[in-house]
Amino acid sequence: MDHKIAIRQFVRELLDNKGDDKPLNDDSHLLTSGRLDSVDAVQIVVMLEEKFAVDFAQIGFDQTMIDSIDAIDSIVRSAQAEETAEPLLKHGK
């Protein structure tokens, strides 16, 4: 499954659990708009760490990093790019 689809489904479930049936666009603000709260932010972070191996201890955290599906997708893409580049660096390529 495409990671953006998985992210979208996860966020939609969080919103559905809150009774939020408003349209969800990839650039919709999630936290700064109040649609999601800090507990939801923690759930997103845990999902990203477990499913996509995002290491927030390494990259740091700011809520704007997960304030939209597009922003979350960007984190995943960066983590995947680093994961791909890391073996090359270890082997001197």
Z-matrix of the N, CA and C atoms (Angstrom, degrees):
N
C 1 1.454
C 2 1.529 1 109.12
N 3 1.299 2 116.03 1 136.17
C 4 1.458 3 121.72 2 176.66
C 5 1.527 4 109.10 3 -58.86
N 6 1.321 5 116.10 4 135.60
C 7 1.467 6 118.61 5 -175.78
C 8 1.526 7 112.70 6 -62.66
N 9 1.319 8 118.87 7 -32.03
C 10 1.462 9 119.94 8 -179.96
C 11 1.531 10 110.87 9 -68.28
N 12 1.318 11 116.40 10 -34.87
C 13 1.465 12 120.08 11 176.65
C 14 1.527 13 109.46 12 -65.21
N 15 1.337 14 116.73 13 -42.98
C 16 1.462 15 121.17 14 179.09
C 17 1.529 16 110.75 15 -62.84
N 18 1.326 17 117.34 16 -41.15
C 19 1.462 18 121.84 17 178.24
C 20 1.521 19 109.69 18 -63.02
N 21 1.315 20 116.24 19 -47.48
C 22 1.467 21 121.73 20 -179.29
C 23 1.533 22 110.64 21 -58.95
N 24 1.320 23 116.96 22 -44.08
C 25 1.466 24 120.75 23 179.67
C 26 1.524 25 111.17 24 -64.42
N 27 1.328 26 116.84 25 -41.44
C 28 1.457 27 120.66 26 180.00
C 29 1.526 28 110.67 27 -63.12
N 30 1.320 29 116.33 28 -46.80
C 31 1.470 30 120.59 29 179.89
C 32 1.526 31 110.21 30 -64.66
N 33 1.322 32 117.14 31 -41.18
C 34 1.469 33 120.44 32 179.35
C 35 1.523 34 110.39 33 -61.02
N 36 1.339 35 117.53 34 -39.60
C 37 1.465 36 120.94 35 177.14
C 38 1.525 37 111.13 36 -63.05
N 39 1.336 38 116.77 37 -42.59
C 40 1.468 39 119.79 38 177.52
C 41 1.521 40 110.56 39 -60.04
N 42 1.331 41 116.39 40 -44.15
C 43 1.462 42 120.27 41 179.72
C 44 1.523 43 110.99 42 -66.72
N 45 1.323 44 117.35 43 -42.39
C 46 1.469 45 121.21 44 178.99
C 47 1.516 46 111.17 45 -59.72
N 48 1.352 47 116.83 46 -39.21
C 49 1.469 48 121.06 47 178.84
C 50 1.522 49 112.13 48 -64.00
N 51 1.313 50 116.68 49 -21.04
C 52 1.466 51 121.63 50 178.10
C 53 1.528 52 111.68 51 -95.64
N 54 1.345 53 117.00 52 -0.59
C 55 1.458 54 120.57 53 -177.57
C 56 1.515 55 112.57 54 78.44
N 57 1.327 56 117.18 55 15.70
C 58 1.469 57 122.44 56 -179.80
C 59 1.522 58 108.57 57 -89.44
N 60 1.318 59 115.37 58 105.88
C 61 1.465 60 119.53 59 179.32
C 62 1.524 61 112.01 60 -109.74
N 63 1.329 62 115.72 61 17.93
C 64 1.466 63 120.31 62 176.85
C 65 1.524 64 109.52 63 -65.78
N 66 1.322 65 117.10 64 155.99
C 67 1.466 66 119.59 65 177.76
C 68 1.533 67 111.26 66 -57.27
N 69 1.314 68 114.60 67 145.30
C 70 1.457 69 120.98 68 179.59
C 71 1.517 70 108.74 69 -121.35
N 72 1.312 71 115.63 70 113.19
C 73 1.461 72 121.87 71 175.80
C 74 1.522 73 108.21 72 -103.31
N 75 1.307 74 116.49 73 159.44
C 76 1.462 75 120.02 74 -178.74
C 77 1.525 76 112.64 75 -63.84
N 78 1.327 77 117.63 76 -21.22
C 79 1.465 78 120.01 77 178.61
C 80 1.528 79 112.86 78 -105.28
N 81 1.337 80 117.33 79 8.76
C 82 1.473 81 120.97 80 177.78
C 83 1.525 82 110.02 81 -65.21
N 84 1.324 83 116.43 82 132.93
C 85 1.467 84 120.97 83 176.30
C 86 1.522 85 108.60 84 -72.85
N 87 1.303 86 115.77 85 131.51
C 88 1.454 87 121.08 86 -175.36
C 89 1.526 88 112.55 87 -102.97
N 90 1.308 89 116.96 88 -47.98
C 91 1.465 90 121.53 89 -176.41
C 92 1.523 91 112.12 90 -91.53
N 93 1.322 92 116.70 91 -47.76
C 94 1.462 93 119.25 92 -177.15
C 95 1.528 94 111.68 93 -67.56
N 96 1.330 95 116.87 94 -20.41
C 97 1.468 96 120.57 95 177.32
C 98 1.527 97 111.68 96 -85.80
N 99 1.348 98 116.51 97 -13.72
C 100 1.456 99 120.47 98 -177.97
C 101 1.520 100 113.93 99 88.63
N 102 1.319 101 117.66 100 1.81
C 103 1.470 102 119.75 101 179.05
C 104 1.523 103 110.94 102 -66.49
N 105 1.325 104 116.58 103 -35.42
C 106 1.455 105 122.32 104 175.08
C 107 1.518 106 108.39 105 -121.75
N 108 1.345 107 115.85 106 156.88
C 109 1.464 108 120.01 107 -178.83
C 110 1.529 109 110.57 108 -118.97
N 111 1.338 110 115.43 109 -171.51
C 112 1.461 111 120.09 110 -174.60
C 113 1.527 112 112.54 111 -64.74
N 114 1.316 113 118.07 112 -32.41
C 115 1.469 114 120.61 113 177.06
C 116 1.526 115 109.48 114 -65.21
N 117 1.325 116 116.83 115 -41.31
C 118 1.456 117 121.09 116 176.85
C 119 1.526 118 110.78 117 -64.49
N 120 1.332 119 116.36 118 -37.73
C 121 1.465 120 120.77 119 178.65
C 122 1.529 121 109.95 120 -61.16
N 123 1.315 122 116.65 121 -42.01
C 124 1.460 123 120.61 122 178.02
C 125 1.531 124 109.81 123 -62.23
N 126 1.320 125 117.19 124 -42.36
C 127 1.466 126 120.59 125 179.27
C 128 1.528 127 110.91 126 -62.64
N 129 1.322 128 117.01 127 -39.35
C 130 1.469 129 120.74 128 177.55
C 131 1.527 130 109.98 129 -64.19
N 132 1.323 131 116.91 130 -45.79
C 133 1.469 132 121.35 131 -179.85
C 134 1.531 133 110.31 132 -60.56
N 135 1.316 134 117.39 133 -45.93
C 136 1.461 135 120.82 134 179.60
C 137 1.527 136 110.46 135 -61.73
N 138 1.331 137 117.03 136 -43.44
C 139 1.461 138 120.81 137 178.32
C 140 1.526 139 110.86 138 -60.44
N 141 1.324 140 116.95 139 -43.26
C 142 1.460 141 120.98 140 -179.74
C 143 1.525 142 111.44 141 -64.89
N 144 1.320 143 116.43 142 -40.46
C 145 1.461 144 119.91 143 179.02
C 146 1.525 145 111.16 144 -67.25
N 147 1.322 146 117.12 145 -43.45
C 148 1.460 147 120.56 146 -176.19
C 149 1.523 148 113.08 147 -76.87
N 150 1.304 149 117.19 148 -44.74
C 151 1.466 150 120.65 149 -172.98
C 152 1.527 151 113.37 150 -86.40
N 153 1.339 152 116.58 151 -33.23
C 154 1.463 153 119.60 152 -173.64
C 155 1.526 154 113.64 153 -120.53
N 156 1.330 155 117.46 154 8.05
C 157 1.467 156 123.35 155 177.01
C 158 1.530 157 113.10 156 56.63
N 159 1.323 158 116.51 157 34.94
C 160 1.466 159 120.88 158 175.00
C 161 1.525 160 107.20 159 -76.67
N 162 1.326 161 116.82 160 129.73
C 163 1.461 162 122.10 161 -177.61
C 164 1.530 163 109.42 162 -107.91
N 165 1.338 164 115.56 163 92.87
C 166 1.462 165 119.75 164 -178.53
C 167 1.523 166 111.72 165 -68.83
N 168 1.320 167 118.09 166 -23.65
C 169 1.461 168 120.35 167 175.46
C 170 1.520 169 109.84 168 -63.36
N 171 1.302 170 116.91 169 -31.08
C 172 1.463 171 121.91 170 -179.85
C 173 1.530 172 111.79 171 -85.26
N 174 1.323 173 117.57 172 -42.62
C 175 1.469 174 120.23 173 -173.54
C 176 1.515 175 113.97 174 -93.58
N 177 1.338 176 117.35 175 -12.27
C 178 1.456 177 120.48 176 -176.52
C 179 1.519 178 110.63 177 82.89
N 180 1.320 179 115.88 178 177.19
C 181 1.456 180 119.19 179 -177.97
C 182 1.515 181 110.77 180 -145.90
N 183 1.307 182 114.18 181 138.95
C 184 1.454 183 124.28 182 172.15
C 185 1.519 184 104.77 183 -146.57
N 186 1.322 185 117.82 184 137.76
C 187 1.463 186 119.64 185 -174.30
C 188 1.530 187 112.83 186 -60.02
N 189 1.315 188 118.18 187 -23.61
C 190 1.462 189 119.25 188 178.28
C 191 1.527 190 111.52 189 -66.56
N 192 1.340 191 116.01 190 -20.25
C 193 1.458 192 120.44 191 178.92
C 194 1.523 193 112.10 192 -66.28
N 195 1.346 194 116.65 193 -22.47
C 196 1.460 195 120.96 194 -178.45
C 197 1.525 196 111.44 195 -126.46
N 198 1.326 197 116.91 196 28.48
C 199 1.463 198 120.82 197 -174.74
C 200 1.531 199 113.46 198 -85.59
N 201 1.311 200 117.40 199 -3.83
C 202 1.467 201 120.37 200 175.94
C 203 1.525 202 108.51 201 -154.90
N 204 1.297 203 115.92 202 163.37
C 205 1.460 204 120.25 203 176.55
C 206 1.524 205 109.74 204 -61.30
N 207 1.325 206 117.06 205 -41.22
C 208 1.467 207 120.36 206 177.63
C 209 1.526 208 111.56 207 -59.60
N 210 1.333 209 116.92 208 -42.37
C 211 1.466 210 120.74 209 179.97
C 212 1.523 211 110.66 210 -66.00
N 213 1.324 212 117.17 211 -42.52
C 214 1.462 213 121.53 212 178.53
C 215 1.526 214 109.83 213 -63.21
N 216 1.316 215 116.18 214 -43.42
C 217 1.461 216 121.62 215 178.39
C 218 1.533 217 110.64 216 -59.14
N 219 1.305 218 116.67 217 -39.10
C 220 1.464 219 121.25 218 179.32
C 221 1.529 220 110.89 219 -62.42
N 222 1.315 221 117.25 220 -40.65
C 223 1.465 222 121.44 221 178.10
C 224 1.530 223 109.96 222 -62.62
N 225 1.330 224 115.76 223 -45.10
C 226 1.467 225 119.95 224 -179.20
C 227 1.522 226 110.41 225 -63.05
N 228 1.312 227 116.92 226 -44.27
C 229 1.471 228 120.36 227 179.07
C 230 1.529 229 110.99 228 -61.11
N 231 1.313 230 117.30 229 -41.87
C 232 1.470 231 121.25 230 178.48
C 233 1.525 232 110.90 231 -63.79
N 234 1.332 233 116.46 232 -43.19
C 235 1.463 234 120.66 233 179.50
C 236 1.528 235 110.58 234 -63.53
N 237 1.323 236 116.85 235 -40.84
C 238 1.458 237 120.44 236 179.25
C 239 1.527 238 111.16 237 -68.22
N 240 1.315 239 117.04 238 -37.14
C 241 1.472 240 120.56 239 177.94
C 242 1.524 241 110.38 240 -65.45
N 243 1.326 242 117.26 241 -41.67
C 244 1.467 243 121.10 242 178.21
C 245 1.519 244 110.59 243 -65.06
N 246 1.339 245 116.02 244 -40.20
C 247 1.459 246 120.75 245 -179.73
C 248 1.525 247 110.32 246 -63.36
N 249 1.318 248 116.81 247 -37.44
C 250 1.462 249 121.90 248 178.99
C 251 1.526 250 110.87 249 -71.75
N 252 1.322 251 116.56 250 -38.76
C 253 1.461 252 120.86 251 -177.23
C 254 1.525 253 112.62 252 -76.03
N 255 1.313 254 117.96 253 -29.30
C 256 1.459 255 121.86 254 -174.96
C 257 1.529 256 113.46 255 -57.59
N 258 1.338 257 120.26 256 -48.42
C 259 1.478 258 118.58 257 178.64
C 260 1.531 259 111.95 258 -62.01
N 261 1.310 260 117.32 259 -32.97
C 262 1.469 261 120.21 260 178.63
C 263 1.518 262 110.65 261 -65.96
N 264 1.322 263 117.02 262 -39.71
C 265 1.467 264 120.67 263 178.94
C 266 1.517 265 111.71 264 -66.65
N 267 1.325 266 116.07 265 -37.63
C 268 1.470 267 120.21 266 -179.68
C 269 1.529 268 111.30 267 -67.12
N 270 1.316 269 116.43 268 -29.29
C 271 1.453 270 120.39 269 -178.16
C 272 1.522 271 112.58 270 -98.80
N 273 1.321 272 116.83 271 8.70
C 274 1.455 273 121.65 272 175.23
C 275 1.508 274 115.02 273 70.92
N 276 1.309 275 117.57 274 26.44
C 277 1.473 276 120.24 275 179.65
C 278 1.490 277 110.95 276 -100.40
